[in-house]
Structure formats: C-alpha cells, structure tokens
Amino acid sequence: MPVDYPVQFTGDEGSGYGTVTNLTLAGGEVDSQIQLSIGARVCLHVQPPGARPPIIITLAIIRWKQGDRFGIEFVRFEGTAKEQLKEMLNQGEGPVQD
C-alpha cells in the first residue's frame, strides 16, 4: 500500500530517519539518505498519521537497496504492533480530505 509515514530506525550499522513509502504486513520500502547493507538488521518505529501510536518492528532485515531506497522484511513485531498494522492496512487511508 503506498504510504508516506515517518520512520526512525536503529541497527548495528547505524541509525537514522526516513520515510516509509510502501507498506505491507510482510515489509515495506523506505526512502532515506542513510546507507545500510543488504542483510543488515534494524529496529523500526513507524509513525502512522493522526493520533495512532507508532508501530514498532523490533526486527527487520534489509533485503534490497537502490539509491536512497531500501526494502525491508518484517521479522518480529513488538506487542500488538502486527495486529495494529494489519488493521491499518485493512482500513486503508481512503481519499485525502482537504
């Protein structure tokens, strides 16, 4: 699902900020100037819009990278984060209101 959510990540190779531009229950795509290696392990804090709490993925693995974008596979979620993500994806964002 195309999204535009701020994300903070930390891992063995460093930490930084970016934007999640594509999101599924299994993973997503992040746009960031921080360069990480394929196979790097990170923890993600994805901030959905509105007053929703952040979705915390305690373990994600970088599966591909291209320029300032990289693909991540979600391996382990914190608490109810997986259910929260599933509910959010099922609802979709709907049309943008002005």
C-alpha positions as CSV (number, residue, x, y, z in Angstrom):
1,M,0.0,0.0,0.0
2,P,1.5,3.4,-0.9
3,V,2.0,5.5,2.2
4,D,4.1,8.5,3.4
5,Y,4.9,7.8,7.1
6,P,7.9,9.0,9.0
7,V,10.2,6.2,10.3
8,Q,13.1,6.1,12.7
9,F,15.4,3.1,12.6
10,T,18.4,1.8,14.6
11,G,20.7,-1.1,13.9
12,D,24.2,-2.4,14.0
13,E,25.2,-0.2,11.1
14,G,23.8,3.0,12.5
15,S,20.6,4.8,12.9
16,G,18.6,7.4,11.2
17,Y,15.3,8.7,9.9
18,G,13.4,8.2,6.6
19,T,10.0,7.8,5.1
20,V,8.1,4.6,4.5
21,T,6.7,4.9,1.0
22,N,5.2,1.4,0.6
23,L,3.9,-0.8,3.4
24,T,2.6,-4.4,3.6
25,L,2.2,-6.8,6.5
26,A,5.4,-8.5,5.4
27,G,7.6,-5.5,4.9
28,G,8.0,-2.2,3.2
29,E,10.1,0.3,1.3
30,V,12.0,3.1,3.0
31,D,13.4,6.3,1.5
32,S,16.4,7.5,3.5
33,Q,19.8,9.1,2.9
34,I,21.3,6.6,5.5
35,Q,23.0,3.8,3.7
36,L,22.6,0.3,5.1
37,S,23.9,-3.0,3.8
38,I,21.7,-5.8,2.4
39,G,21.2,-8.2,5.3
40,A,21.5,-5.5,8.0
41,R,19.2,-5.9,10.9
42,V,17.2,-2.9,12.2
43,C,14.5,-1.9,14.6
44,L,11.8,0.4,13.2
45,H,9.4,2.9,14.7
46,V,6.9,3.7,12.0
47,Q,4.6,6.7,12.8
48,P,1.2,6.4,11.2
49,P,-0.9,9.6,10.6
50,G,-3.2,11.2,13.3
51,A,-3.1,10.1,16.9
52,R,-2.2,6.5,16.2
53,P,0.6,5.1,18.3
54,P,3.8,4.2,16.5
55,I,4.2,0.7,15.0
56,I,7.3,-0.9,16.4
57,I,9.0,-3.6,14.5
58,T,11.7,-5.0,16.8
59,L,13.5,-6.9,14.0
60,A,13.5,-6.1,10.3
61,I,16.1,-7.1,7.6
62,I,17.3,-5.1,4.7
63,R,16.5,-7.2,1.6
64,W,17.4,-4.8,-1.3
65,K,18.6,-1.3,-1.9
66,Q,18.6,1.1,-4.8
67,G,19.9,4.6,-4.4
68,D,18.3,6.2,-1.3
69,R,15.6,3.5,-1.1
70,F,15.8,0.1,0.6
71,G,13.3,-2.8,1.0
72,I,12.8,-4.3,4.4
73,E,11.3,-7.6,5.6
74,F,9.5,-7.5,8.9
75,V,10.6,-10.4,11.1
76,R,9.5,-9.6,14.7
77,F,6.9,-7.1,16.0
78,E,6.6,-5.6,19.5
79,G,3.4,-6.4,21.4
80,T,0.3,-5.8,19.3
81,A,2.1,-3.9,16.5
82,K,1.4,-6.6,13.9
83,E,-2.4,-6.5,14.7
84,Q,-2.2,-2.7,14.6
85,L,-0.5,-2.8,11.2
86,K,-3.0,-5.4,9.9
87,E,-6.0,-3.3,11.0
88,M,-4.5,-0.1,9.5
89,L,-3.8,-1.8,6.1
90,N,-7.3,-3.3,6.0
91,Q,-8.9,0.1,6.6
92,G,-6.6,1.8,4.0
93,E,-6.2,5.5,4.1
94,G,-9.2,6.4,1.9
95,P,-9.4,9.5,-0.1
96,V,-7.4,12.5,1.1
97,Q,-9.6,15.3,2.5
98,D,-8.7,19.0,2.2
